[in-house]
Amino acid sequence: MNLQPDQLDALRAVVSEGSFERAARALSVTQSAVSQRIKSLETAVGAVLVTRTRPVAATATGEVLLQLGREIDLLSREALVRIGAAESIRPEVPIAVNADSLATWFLPAVAPLVESVGLRVLREDEGHTPALLRDGSAMAAVTSDREPVQGCSVEPLGAMRYRPRASRFFAARWFAEGATPASFAAAPVVAFDAKDDMQDALLRARGLDPSAVPHTFIPASVDMAEAVRRGFGWAMLPDLQVADGDDLVTIDDQGTRDVPLYWQQWRLRSTALTAVADAVRAGAALALRR
């Protein structure tokens, strides 16, 4: 069996772009050429590799070949740099990172690598990154999932501490009687998106139905914190996002929550991936709770 690089490139493009048409544009070839490469690859391995849905998704067999394609691409780039054939090429390492880490400690941690490694950061909720590792979209992830994805190693990084916070004037209005179930039932909530369960978990712990509480969704970590400062509602915010002198108060000391984070990465002997892992460990050691 001889797997062609252009076939693996087509597979990666179709899955990452979500359609054969967009994959063709990304590869600067015709849609027919992309389709033919996928069909040839499926014939070679004797299995269907993608679902012809919108968006296109990889099958279990396709996920294996997606990882292979990314590994070949990364190692090929590193080899060209080592032999001096392409000094300007930076090996690309795609990483899935949760929004709160991205807004606080992650970028300072990897900043020293900017000239040597091409980072492609995929923002994803810390509990929803395994799928990106499985389908080859990411080679590594900052995740709350401690169970390693097949083919990956995992190690603890530390924990981010979250507290239910609100602006001082919001707390005075909505929590004048303290952090009572009645206060939480009435007070508006700010959440990242529909997958952000932190606030709803606290409401359920108070015996409340989260769907009965008004929510405002702000799908950006920094903007979500700003919305809380401006009185849109209360939210679970990480300590790392609250500065000294910030006009935010903790509305319920019993609502503090530590979210453990882990580093998952493909088991791959790559200089670039190792450098990223070392930088992430060092940054996490400075910023996260142990």
N, C-alpha and C positions, 0 to 999 in steps of 0.2 A: 504494500500500500504506500503510495507516494502522495502526501498531502502538500498541496501547492500553497505558497505564501499568499498569492492573490485570492485564493479561495478562503483562507482564514481571515484575510483582511475584509473580504466581502461579508463574512459571517459577523465579524465584529461591528462593521458599519451598519448592517441591517438591524441588529439588536440595539445598538446604542442610539441610532437615529429613529428607530421605531417603524420604519417602512422601507420598502425596496426603492421607492422613488427618491426619498431623501438620502438614502445610502448611495444611490447613483450620483447624486449631486456632490456628496461629500468626497467620493472617490474620483470624480470627474470622468465617469464612464456612463454608458447607456444603462437604462434600467434592465434591458434585455441581457446585458453582460453580467450584471449583478445576479440576476435570476439564474443564468446559466452556471455561474460559479458555485452558487449554493446547491443547485441540482447535482452538479458534478461531485461536490464534496459529499452530499448525501448518498450518492451512488457508491462512492469510494468506501464509506464507512458502513453502508447498509442500514442507515437509520435516518428518520426525519430529525432535522436539527432545529427547525424553527416552526412555530405555529403561524399560519397565515391569517393572523388576526390584526386588529388595530388597537394598540400598537403591536408590532411583531414581538414575540417573546421566544426565548430559547427553550428547547426541551431539555430534559436531564442530560441527554447525550450532547446536545449543543452546548450546554454549560461547560462540559469538560473540554471541548474544543475551543471555546472562547478563552478559557484560562491558558490553554496551550498557545493560542495565537498571541496573547499578551506577553507570555513568557518569552516566546521567540523574538518578538519585537524588542522587548527590553534588553535581552541578552545580546541581540544583534547590535543594538546601538552602543552598548557598553564595549563590545568587542571592537567596533570601529574606532571608538575613542582610544582604547588601549593600544591599538596598532598605529595610531596617528593618522588614520585615513579620514577622520571627520572630527576635528577638534571642537568644532562649534556645535556639534550635536549634544543635546542634553537628554539623557535617558528620562523617559516620562514615567512617573509613578502615580497612578490614580488612587486617591484615598477618600474614603467615606468618613465624614466628620459631622458630629451633631452640631446644631446651630450655636448652642451656648458655649461649647468648647471653641468653636470657630471665632466667636465674638470676644473671647477672653484670653485663654492661655495658648491656644494652638499656633496661631500665626507667629507670635514671638519665638516659639520653640523652633519652628522650621525656617525662620528667616535667614539663618546663616547658610542655608543650602540653595538659596535662590540662583546662584551662578553655576551650580554644578548639577542640579537635578530639576527637571521640569515637573512641577507638581500640578496635578489636575484634581482639584478638591471637589468632591461631590457632597453637597449638604444633605444630610438625612437624619431623621430622628434617631437617637442613640439606640433605640430598641428595634429599628427596622433596617439595620445595615447588613445582616446575614445574606439577604437576597442579592445584594450588590456584589458580595464576595463570591457567591455561588455562580452567578451568571457572567463573571469575568469583568464586570464594570469597574470593580475596585480590586486592587491587590492587597490593600490593608484597610483597617478601619479602627476608629475610636468608637467603641460600642459598649452598651451595658449588658450585652449577651456574653456570658462566661463560657457557654458551650461552643467549642471550636467548630467552625464549618469544616466539612471534609477537605483535607489538603491544607489546612491552616493550623498555625500554632497560636496560642493565646497566653497572655500574661496580664496581671493586674497593674493598673496605672495609679490608682488612688480613687478618691471619691470627691464629687462636687456636692457641696452642702447647699440646700435650698431652704428658704423660709417664706411663709406667706407674708407678703409685704404690700403696703399701700402708701400713698402720699399721706402726709400728716392731716391735711384737711379732709381727705376722703375717710380716713379712719375716725376722725372726730364726728363725721356725719353718720356713717353707716355702722360703726362699731362703738358707739358711745356707751353701750351697756356691756361691752366686752365681747369676747369671741364666743358668743352664744349661738346655738343652732338657728334661732330666729334672725340674728344678724347675718349669718352666712346665707340664709334662705333669701334674704332681701338684697344683699349687696351684689352689684354687678361684678362679673369675672372677666379678666383678660386672659386669653389663651393663644398659643402659637398657631395651631390649626386643629382640625378635628381629631388628629392622632395624639395630640397633647393631652395626656390623661392626668397630669399632676394635680391640677386644681380640682378636677372631678373626683379624684381619689380622696382628697381631703373632705370634700362635701359628702361623699358616701360614708366616710368614717364618722361624720356627724349625724348620720341617719337621714341624709337629704337626697332628693332626686336631682342630679345635676341638670337634667333637661328642663327642670322648672325654674332654673336660675338664669338670668340674662347673661349672655356671653358676647364678648367682642373678640374677633379673631384678627391678630396682627402677625402675619407670617414672616417675621424677621426678629431675631433675638434682641438687637439693640433697640429697634423701634417698639418692640413689645415692652421693654423696660421704660422707654420714654412715655408710652401710653399710660403706664401705671403712675409715673411721676405727674402726669397731667390730669389724673383723676378719672380715667376711663373705667377703672375697676381695680381689684386686687389680683395678685398673681403670685405664683411660686417663682421667686427669682433667686439665682445663685449668689452666694456671698461675693464671688469674684466680680460681679457686675455692679456692686454697690460701693460707692466711693465714700471716704470720710467726709462728713458734712453733708451727705446726700439727704434730701428732705423725704426720706422713706422710713417707715416704722414697721416693725414686725407686729402683726395683728393677732398672732396666736403662737405662743412659744411652744405649744404642744404639736404644732404642725411642721416642725423642722424635719427635713428628710435628707439623708445622704444617698446619693446615687453613685454606686461603684462603676467605674469605667475600666475597660479592658482594651488592650491592643491586640487585634487579630491581624495576622498577615499570612500570605501564602508561604509555604515551605519552599523557598526558592533562593539559591545561592546567587544573590545579586548585590553588587557593590552599592548601587543606588538605593535599593530597598533597605539594606542594612544601615546606611547613613541616615535615612529617614527615621527608621526605628530608634536609633540611638538618640537622635534629636528629640523625638517625641518623649522617650523615657526621661531625658534630662529636663525637658520642660514640665512634664507632669510632676516630677519629683519636687520642683520648686513651687508649683501652683496648687496641687491637689492635696487633699487630706489623706493621711496614711492611717 
